[in-house]
C-alpha cells in the first residue's frame, strides 16, 4: 500500500503542471468566441463569386424554389443542387430556376455533400439544407471570415423541437468534451467550408453524421473553426431527421474520436474505473466501521480500480494536452 501511494504521488507531481496548464488553456480558449487558437485574422471578405451554395435535396418540391429565389435575390448565382433521386418534382423545379442540378452518388446526406464537392470550382462553399429552414440573408455573416476552414451557423432555438434541441445539446457537448472545443451547434446544417479542406474529408459517416465528421476533421487538422449566430425558420415539408438518428450521430462522434485521438479516448474510458472502485471502497469502509467485517479481497480490488482510474485520468489529460501542443506546433510551422 505505501508503495502504491508513492507511485500516485510521483505521477501526480509530474502531471500536476500539465493539468494546471491545460485548465488555464481551456479557460482562456472558452472565452474566445471564435472557438480557435489565437489565430491572426485579417478582415478580408469572401467575394460572392468565390462561393458556391451546395444544397442537398430529397423530396423538397415545396421549398427548393423559394430557397433558390431567395439566394438569387441576395446576389448568389453559383448554386448547386445535389439531389438524392427525389420523386416529387424537386429536380424539375430546381432546373426551372436555371441552377446546376446533379444526382448524388450513393445514398444519404453525407454522400450528397461528397458528390457536390466534386463539382465545386470556387475557393469556398456553403452547405445549406433545401427545406427553407436556413435564411440566405445570413450568408453574409459567413463571408467575414476568409481565414477559417469552417464556419458553422448556430441556429436559434425557437423553431427546433424540444426533443431535437436536447439531442443536439447532448451531441455537441459530447463532441466538445472529446475534441476539446467549445462549439455550440455541431449538428447545424448550414456551414461554410474552404473547398480544399472539404476535399480532404474522408466522408466515412453516413446520413446526418456528416456535419460531425467535417467538424472533427477541421478541429484535428487546423482548429480554424468558428461559429456565427443565424436564424432558423420552420421547415416546409415533412422532416427527415428522426430521434433515432441522434444515437447514430453520438456513435459517430465516439468513432471519430477513436480515429483522430485514440489515446485520449482510451484513457478517458479507462478512468471510469474510478466509479466502481469508489463504490467498492465505500462498501468495504461501511462494513468495517459499522459491522466490524473486513473484506480484504474487495479492498484490494477497490484500490486497484481506483489506482487504474486515477492514472488513466491523468494520462488522458496528458494526451489532450499533447494534442493541443501539436496544434500549436503545426500553426507555428504553417506561419513560417
Phi, psi and omega in degrees: 000313178301322180296321180296316178297325178295319177298317179300314182297319180296314181296321180293322179295329178283320188272342183302315178300323178296317180299312181295322178295319179296316181295319178296320179294321180294320181292323179288324181287332180292337178278349182275112186295344182271354177059036179225173168291174184287082179274149175274114185253125173271169186264016180291138182261156174279129179282149182299326180287348178264014185232135173246132177267115180259121184239104174284134183228152171204104180057060180240040186298328182283343187244328192299322180297318179294321180297314180296318178299318179294321178298316180297320181293337178269000175092017179259114185251342177274087185242127180236117177261124179250108188260142180263042178065057178295152181242010186247009180097009179302315182297317181297319179295316181297316181293329179292343179267006177061046172245163179284128178237127177231153176266138185286153170274140180075206186218142178100167185295322181300315179292328178296315180292319177301318178294315182299322181300329180296335184261357181281130180243005181257160181295335182228157175218154173238129174265130174213143181292154181263025185257011176081000183288331183258137186265119178303339178297338181279348184300326181300335178293327180286330187289352180284346192238073183285344183270002180258150178276333176213136173234119185260137176274119179274116185284142170290148191280344193306315185260012176266125178306146185301321180294317177294326178298316178295315179298319178296321179296316180296314181296314182295319178295319177299315179299314183296320179294314184287329184252002175067043179239178174230041178292156183248341185206069185291342182266006181302142181266010177231117182202150178263141179227143167286128189300318181296327177287320179301326181285349178275344183292137183284338182051053176276339180283163178239151174063226188280001177279356187296323180298322179294318181295318179297313179298320179298320179296315182293318181298318183278338183271315186222339185061016176273075184222140177209178182230155172226149180280135180224166175280161176217114186263168174291135183285158173256124181102180183281138179290147179254339179279122180251162181299327181294337179295335181300321180293321179292327178291317178298319177300321178295322177300314180296317180297321179291326177296320177297329181280316189268332178211068186295327182297313179298317183295315183296315180291327177296317179295320181293332181293346177295346177297343177300326185292302178296329178297316179294322179296316181294315179296322177297318178295315180298317180295319179299313181297322182289317185284316188264333182244352179069020182260132180257132177240086185294316183294315179296323179296316179297318180296316180297314179298320180297317179294318178297319179298314179296317180294320181294315179296319179297322179298315179294320179291326177296318177297318179297319179296319179293320178297316180295325178294318178292325176297322177299318178300316182295319179297317180297321178296318178298317180296321180292329182278349180284000000 
